[in-house]
Structure formats: C-alpha cells, structure tokens
Amino acid sequence: MVGTEFAEATLKKFRTSLSLLEDFITWKYNQPDFSIKDLSHQFISEFEFYLKSIQNLQHNSAMSYIKKLKKITSGSKVKSNNHS
C-alpha cells in the first residue's frame, strides 16, 4: 500500500507517532501497552502534556501527533470523563 495509497513519508510519521505513544505509556503508566478501550479524554490531555513538556514539542507538532492518534482510533469510542 505504500506508494499506491500513501507515501513512505506518511508511514514514517505514523511510526514516529507510535513510538511517541509507546514512550508516553511507559512514562505515564509504567507498562508497555495500553488497552484502546481505556482511552479517554484525560489520556489524550495527558499525552498532549507529555508531548509538549517532556518531549519539548511545539503546539502544532504535538497536535499533529494527537491528530494521528485520532485517525488511528476513529473507529473506537473514547470514554468521557463523566461516563464509563
């Protein structure tokens, strides 16, 4: 699919996103993985904080990784803070 449906650079960006997400999960939860069913708005806010403060990314760069996370999880329902 690389080269026909999307560029090699796109794959590289998603791999970087995955790496940052794995680093965040290890940093925040001290575990190697995280269930997508536990994804919440709080998780996303904490990931944003991690990208900006720990990884020292600028706002637009951090938001691009948040958007990639959203794209990957768009088929999943994110839990709100008020509802489980």
Summary of the structure (lengths in Angstrom):
residues: 84
radius of gyration: 13.5
end to end distance: 36.6
largest distance: 42.7
contacts: 195
relative contact order: 0.15
helix: 64%
strand: 5%
